[in-house]
Amino acid sequence: MSEKQGKMTEIRWHGRGGQGAKTACLLLAEAAFFSGKYVQGFPEYGPERMGAPITAYNRISDEECTVHSNIYTPDHVAVVDETLLSAVDVLSGLKEGGVLIINTTKTADEVRDELPGFEGPVCVVDAKKISMEMLGRNFPNTPMLAAVVKASDVLDEERFISDMRKSFEHKFHDKPEMIEGNMKALQKTMDEVRVE
């Protein structure tokens, strides 16, 4: 068995209500399930209002997972709203070598400058720009979903793209422009993001 097989990957999402962090978390769980993985995807709410900080979690494994708690030592952290860097301890418990995946126009080095002491890998994606280009509106969750898959290497990329097309075709069956826009946003992100 390879080191990757049997390993559980835990991802913590940070966003604000209405930005789609919960949706991205659940879409990642769905894609992992389609790939034959054991999955968990669940949000944790504070005050349930638009703009309030929210946290969501994914566990993805080749073996059944019997843990049902929040994730305190994630392998990777996704931050959908960069203003949370100064509002929430997004790095809390992040494992050594774990990737910080962030929606920002800044470079990875600029992000590190805002997080004194953090020297780990950073994946930056301008999710707003990609979303505006491909969907005509700011839906950062689709590019962030692709960035998490690319940075974490938790799913086969080709299978992920194929499964997401099926998911979007089901979800937006009466809105073909949303299917194509989301697929273009996923692919553009997968092609452009890098871990630095």
C-alpha positions in Angstrom: 0.0 0.0 0.0 1.4 3.4 -0.9 1.8 6.1 1.7 -1.0 8.1 0.0 -3.5 5.1 0.2 -5.2 4.7 3.6 -4.1 8.2 4.6 -6.8 10.5 5.9 -6.7 14.1 4.7 -8.3 16.7 6.8 -9.2 20.2 5.5 -10.5 23.2 7.4 -12.3 26.0 5.5 -12.7 29.6 6.7 -15.1 32.0 5.1 -17.9 34.4 5.8 -21.6 33.6 5.6 -22.8 33.9 2.0 -19.4 33.3 0.3 -19.9 29.6 -0.4 -17.3 28.1 1.9 -19.9 25.6 3.1 -21.0 24.8 -0.4 -17.4 24.3 -1.5 -16.8 22.0 1.4 -19.9 19.9 0.5 -18.9 19.8 -3.2 -15.5 18.5 -2.2 -17.1 15.8 -0.1 -19.4 14.9 -3.0 -16.5 14.7 -5.5 -14.5 12.6 -3.1 -17.5 10.3 -2.6 -17.8 9.8 -6.4 -14.1 8.8 -6.4 -14.8 6.0 -4.0 -13.5 7.7 -0.9 -14.9 7.8 2.6 -15.9 11.4 3.3 -17.2 13.8 5.8 -18.2 17.4 5.0 -19.8 19.6 7.6 -20.0 23.3 8.6 -19.8 24.8 12.1 -21.7 28.0 12.6 -21.3 30.8 15.0 -23.9 33.6 14.7 -25.8 32.6 11.5 -25.8 35.8 9.5 -24.5 37.1 6.2 -20.8 38.1 6.6 -20.2 36.3 9.9 -17.1 34.0 10.1 -18.0 30.4 9.4 -15.8 27.2 9.5 -16.4 24.0 7.6 -14.5 20.7 7.6 -13.7 17.8 5.2 -12.3 14.4 6.0 -11.3 12.3 3.0 -10.0 8.8 3.4 -9.5 5.5 1.6 -10.7 3.8 4.8 -13.8 4.2 6.9 -13.5 7.1 9.4 -15.0 6.8 12.8 -14.0 10.2 14.1 -16.9 12.7 14.2 -15.5 15.9 15.7 -14.3 19.2 14.4 -10.8 19.2 12.9 -8.2 20.7 15.2 -5.0 19.7 13.3 -5.8 20.0 9.6 -3.6 18.9 6.8 -4.6 22.0 4.8 -6.5 25.2 5.4 -8.6 27.1 2.9 -9.4 30.8 3.4 -12.2 32.1 1.2 -12.0 35.7 2.6 -8.5 37.1 3.2 -9.9 39.6 5.8 -10.1 36.6 8.1 -6.3 36.5 8.4 -6.6 39.3 10.9 -9.9 38.2 12.5 -9.4 34.4 13.0 -6.4 32.2 13.8 -6.6 30.4 10.5 -3.3 28.7 11.1 -4.4 27.1 14.4 -3.3 23.5 14.4 -2.1 23.4 10.8 0.2 20.5 10.4 3.8 21.0 9.4 4.0 21.1 5.6 0.3 21.7 5.4 -0.8 24.2 2.7 -2.6 27.5 3.4 -4.9 28.0 0.4 -6.1 31.6 0.2 -8.3 33.7 -2.0 -6.3 36.9 -2.5 -4.6 39.1 -5.1 -1.4 39.0 -3.0 1.6 36.8 -3.6 2.5 33.9 -1.4 5.3 35.9 0.1 3.0 38.9 0.9 0.6 36.5 2.6 3.5 35.1 4.7 4.5 38.7 5.7 1.0 39.0 7.3 1.5 35.8 9.2 4.6 36.2 11.4 6.4 33.0 12.0 4.5 31.0 9.3 7.0 29.6 6.7 4.8 26.8 5.3 3.6 26.4 1.7 1.0 28.9 0.4 -1.3 28.6 -2.5 -2.8 31.9 -3.7 -5.7 32.2 -6.0 -7.6 35.3 -7.1 -11.0 33.5 -6.9 -12.9 36.8 -7.4 -11.2 37.6 -10.7 -11.6 34.0 -12.0 -15.3 34.0 -10.9 -16.0 37.4 -12.5 -14.3 36.3 -15.7 -16.0 33.0 -16.0 -19.4 33.5 -14.3 -19.9 37.3 -14.4 -20.4 37.3 -10.6 -18.3 36.9 -7.5 -18.7 33.2 -6.6 -15.3 32.5 -5.0 -16.3 29.0 -3.9 -15.8 27.3 -7.3 -12.2 28.5 -7.8 -11.4 27.8 -4.2 -12.7 24.3 -4.6 -10.4 23.7 -7.5 -7.5 25.3 -5.7 -8.0 23.0 -2.7 -8.0 19.9 -4.9 -4.9 21.1 -6.7 -3.0 22.1 -3.6 -3.9 19.1 -1.5 -3.6 16.5 -4.2 -6.4 14.6 -2.5 -8.2 13.7 -5.7 -7.3 12.7 -9.2 -7.6 16.0 -11.1 -9.2 14.5 -14.3 -11.7 12.5 -12.3 -12.5 15.5 -10.2 -13.2 17.7 -13.3 -15.4 14.9 -14.8 -17.3 14.4 -11.6 -17.9 18.1 -11.1 -19.3 18.4 -14.6 -21.9 15.7 -13.7 -22.6 17.5 -10.4 -23.1 20.9 -12.1 -25.2 19.4 -14.8 -27.5 18.0 -12.1 -27.5 21.2 -10.0 -27.9 23.6 -12.9 -29.9 21.5 -15.4 -32.0 24.5 -16.4 -29.1 26.9 -16.5 -26.5 25.7 -19.0 -24.5 28.9 -18.8 -23.9 28.2 -15.1 -22.6 24.7 -16.0 -20.1 26.0 -18.5 -19.1 29.0 -16.4 -18.4 26.9 -13.3 -16.5 24.3 -15.4 -14.3 27.1 -17.0 -13.7 28.5 -13.5 -12.6 25.1 -12.2 -10.3 24.4 -15.2 -8.7 27.9 -15.2 -8.0 27.6 -11.5 -6.5 24.1 -11.9 -4.3 25.4 -14.7 -3.1 28.5 -12.9 -2.6 27.8 -9.2 0.7 26.8 -7.7 1.9 26.0 -4.2 4.8 28.2 -3.3 
